[in-house]
Amino acid sequence: MFLPDVENNPQPGPYADMIRMMKSAGPEYPQIWHLFAFKPDATAHLAKFTQEIMREPGPLTPGLRELIAAYTSSKNDCPF
């Protein structure tokens, strides 16, 4: 547990539901979900920002953006 106060106090919403489901199934899940469940209103803004960065028209294709994100995550030892 990295942030016990955050991880133990999720607010109702989709991320809290996903955490509960994944815990009962046993597999690992992204730990950032705890932060998303703790502050769901802020999460909506982050999700919109991420969607625009990754999917809206730009000089890089969405596929190349995904590849860059996956490579960066692997270099950071992040399974995302």
N, C-alpha and C positions, 0 to 999 in steps of 0.2 A: 504494500500500500504506500503510495507516494504522498498523497494529500488526504489523510483520514477524514478531515472535516468535509471535504468536497465529496469523497467517495461514499461517505455514510449519510449524506443528506441530498439525494437527488429530488428534484421537483417532478411532479407528474408530467408525463409527456412521452414522446416516442423513444427518446434515448434511454430513459429509465426503463421503459418496457423492453427495449433491445438488450440492455444490460442484464435484466432479470432473466430473459429468455436464454441468453448465452451462458450465464452462470449455471442455470439448471441443466443445460445441454453439455456443459463441461469444457468446450473449446475456449481458447484464448480469444480476446476481442481487443480492439483498439482502446487503450487507456484514456485517450482524449474524450471518449464517450462520457466519462465521469464529469468532465468539465462542461460538456454540452448539456448533460442532465442537470447539473447544478445551476446553470444560468441559461435556461432555454430561450429567453428573449434575446440575449446576446448571440446565441447560436444561430438564430434566424438571419441576423445580419451577416454573420460569418459565412453561412451557407450561400446566401445570395452573392456575396463578394467572390467566393470560390467558384461558384457557377459561372459568373461573368468572366473571371480570369481564364477558366479552363474551357469554356464553350463558346463564348461570343466571338465574332469575327476579329481576326488579328493577323499579324505577319506570320505566326506559326500555326500549323494545323492543330486541331484538338488532339490528334493522335501523337504528334510530336511533343505537345505540352504534357500529355500523360507519360510519355517515355522519359522526359526530363524529370518529372515528379517521382516516377518509380526509381530512376537511377539515383536521384538525390536521397530518397528514403533508404535505398540499399546502402549508400555510403554512410548514412547516419544510423545503421543497424536498426532501422524501423521497418517492420513487416508490412506497413501500409503500402 
